[in-house]
Amino acid sequence: MRRVGPDAAEDVVSEVFAAAWRHRAKVPVPPLPWLYRTASNHVFHVWRGAGRRARLSDRVAALAEVEAVVEDPAERLVSTDQALRLMERLSPRDAEVLRLAAWEQLDIPEIAYVLGCTPSAARVRLHRARRRAEQLLAAAGTDTDGAVAPAPNRPAFVTLAEEPS
C-alpha cells in the first residue's frame, strides 16, 4: 500500500499470489523473497502504467489547447489543396515519407518501421523528400493569392472530405 496506494494494492497482491500459484513448482522453499521480488515487478508495472496514463493525459490536454485555436476553414482548404498538388508532383516514395511525417505525425523510428528501413535511412529519405518539395515549390512559384499553380488533371477545388487520412 505504501508503494502503489490503496486502490492498486489489492490488485498487486492478487497478481502476486496468482503468479505464485501458476509457478508453484518453481517457488523456492522460503517463498518470501520470491514473493517480494514478484511484488516489486508488479509495482513497477503499476508505476509504468501510471506514467503512461499521465503522459497520455498531458498529450490530450496539449491537443485540446491546440484545437481551442479557431482556424478559418477556407485557409485549411487552400493549404490542403496546395499540399495535394505538391504531392502529385513528387515521386510516390517522397510523397509517402512526407505523408507519414506531416499528416500521420509519425517520428523517425515509426516511419522507418512503416517503410521497412533503418531509422537512419528514414531520416535521409525524409530530408531528401523535404528538399525536393522545397525545390518544387520554388520552381512552381506562387500567384498573387499564394496558391501553387494547379497540377494537370487536378480539379481546382478540394473539400475536407477529400483530405487524406
C-alpha positions in Angstrom: 0.0 0.0 0.0 2.9 2.4 0.7 4.2 2.0 -2.9 1.1 2.0 -5.0 -1.7 3.3 -2.8 -4.8 1.5 -1.5 -6.5 1.4 -4.9 -3.9 -0.7 -6.7 -2.5 -2.6 -3.6 -5.2 -5.3 -3.8 -4.6 -5.8 -7.5 -0.9 -6.1 -6.9 -1.4 -8.6 -4.1 -3.8 -10.7 -6.2 -1.4 -10.7 -9.1 1.5 -11.8 -6.9 -0.4 -14.7 -5.5 -1.8 -15.7 -8.9 1.8 -15.8 -10.2 2.8 -17.8 -7.1 0.0 -20.3 -7.9 0.9 -20.5 -11.6 4.6 -21.1 -10.8 4.1 -23.0 -7.6 6.6 -25.7 -8.7 9.3 -23.1 -9.2 8.8 -21.1 -6.0 11.8 -21.5 -3.7 11.4 -23.0 -0.2 11.5 -19.8 1.7 9.0 -18.2 -0.6 9.0 -14.7 1.0 12.0 -13.3 -1.1 10.4 -14.7 -4.3 7.1 -13.1 -3.4 8.8 -9.7 -2.6 10.6 -9.8 -6.0 7.4 -10.7 -7.8 5.5 -7.9 -5.9 8.3 -5.5 -6.8 7.9 -6.4 -10.5 4.1 -5.8 -10.3 4.7 -2.5 -8.5 6.9 -1.4 -11.4 4.2 -2.4 -13.8 1.7 -0.2 -11.9 4.1 2.7 -11.9 4.8 2.4 -15.6 1.1 2.2 -16.4 0.6 5.4 -14.3 3.4 7.1 -16.1 1.9 6.1 -19.5 -1.5 7.4 -18.4 0.0 10.7 -17.2 1.8 11.2 -20.5 -1.3 10.4 -22.4 -3.3 12.8 -20.3 -0.7 15.5 -21.0 -0.8 14.8 -24.7 -4.6 15.0 -24.7 -4.5 18.3 -22.8 -2.0 19.7 -25.2 -4.2 18.6 -28.2 -7.2 20.3 -26.5 -5.2 23.5 -26.3 -4.2 23.3 -29.9 -7.8 22.6 -31.0 -9.0 25.6 -29.0 -7.4 27.9 -31.5 -10.1 28.6 -34.1 -8.9 28.3 -37.7 -10.5 29.6 -40.8 -11.9 26.6 -42.8 -11.1 28.4 -46.1 -7.4 28.5 -45.1 -7.5 24.8 -44.5 -9.0 24.1 -47.9 -6.3 26.2 -49.6 -3.4 24.7 -47.7 -4.8 21.1 -48.3 -5.2 21.8 -52.0 -1.6 23.2 -52.1 -0.3 20.1 -50.3 -2.2 17.7 -52.6 -0.9 19.4 -55.7 2.6 19.3 -54.4 2.3 15.6 -53.5 1.2 14.9 -57.1 4.4 16.3 -58.4 6.6 14.3 -56.0 7.7 10.7 -56.6 5.5 8.2 -54.8 8.3 7.4 -52.4 8.9 11.1 -51.5 5.2 11.7 -51.1 4.7 8.7 -48.8 7.6 9.7 -46.4 6.2 13.3 -46.3 2.7 12.0 -45.6 3.9 9.8 -42.8 5.8 12.7 -41.2 3.4 15.5 -41.7 -0.1 14.0 -41.9 0.3 11.0 -39.7 2.7 12.7 -37.3 5.0 9.7 -37.1 8.5 10.1 -35.7 11.6 8.7 -37.4 11.6 5.2 -35.8 7.9 4.8 -36.7 8.5 6.0 -40.3 11.4 3.6 -40.5 9.2 0.7 -39.3 6.4 1.6 -41.9 8.9 1.9 -44.7 10.8 -1.2 -43.7 14.2 0.5 -43.4 16.5 1.7 -40.7 15.9 4.9 -38.8 19.0 6.4 -40.5 17.6 5.6 -43.9 14.2 7.0 -43.0 15.8 10.3 -41.7 17.7 10.6 -45.0 14.6 9.9 -47.1 12.6 12.5 -45.2 15.3 15.1 -45.5 15.7 14.5 -49.3 11.9 14.5 -49.8 11.6 17.8 -47.9 14.4 19.3 -50.1 12.7 18.1 -53.3 9.4 19.5 -52.1 11.0 22.9 -51.4 12.6 22.8 -54.8 9.3 22.1 -56.5 7.6 24.9 -54.5 10.4 27.3 -55.5 10.2 26.2 -59.2 6.4 26.4 -59.4 6.2 29.8 -57.9 3.0 31.3 -56.5 0.4 33.5 -57.9 -0.9 36.6 -56.1 -3.1 34.7 -53.5 -0.2 32.4 -52.6 -1.6 29.2 -54.2 0.7 26.9 -56.0 0.0 26.7 -59.7 -2.6 23.9 -60.4 -1.4 20.5 -61.3 -2.5 19.0 -64.6 -5.7 16.8 -64.4 -6.5 18.1 -60.9 -9.8 19.8 -60.1 -9.5 23.4 -58.9 -11.3 22.6 -55.6 -10.8 20.2 -52.7 -13.3 19.5 -50.0 -12.4 18.5 -46.5 -13.9 15.0 -47.2 -11.1 14.5 -49.8 -8.3 15.3 -47.3 -6.0 12.3 -47.0 -6.2 10.4 -43.7 
